[in-house]
Amino acid sequence: MDSTRTEQRQFHALRKHIEQLFSDGWVVVSRVPLRLEHEGQRCIVRHGMLISEIGFPGRLAS
């Protein structure tokens, strides 16, 4: 890897948390926007935040 390359990632804590979700069995169901799913639960990443889709307007209750 090029040692002169600057780090461009943001939200390091969020990235670490999402990596933990992956190890717990969560999977990516959409990349734009990033949506994760596990056992019927769904989350979406918006503006650097991981948000549960429960209670989103227009979403039908499961």
Secondary structure, 3 states (H helix, E strand, C coil): CCCCCCCCCCCHHHHHHHHHHHHCCCEEEEECCEEEEECCEEEEEECCEEEECCCCCCCCCC
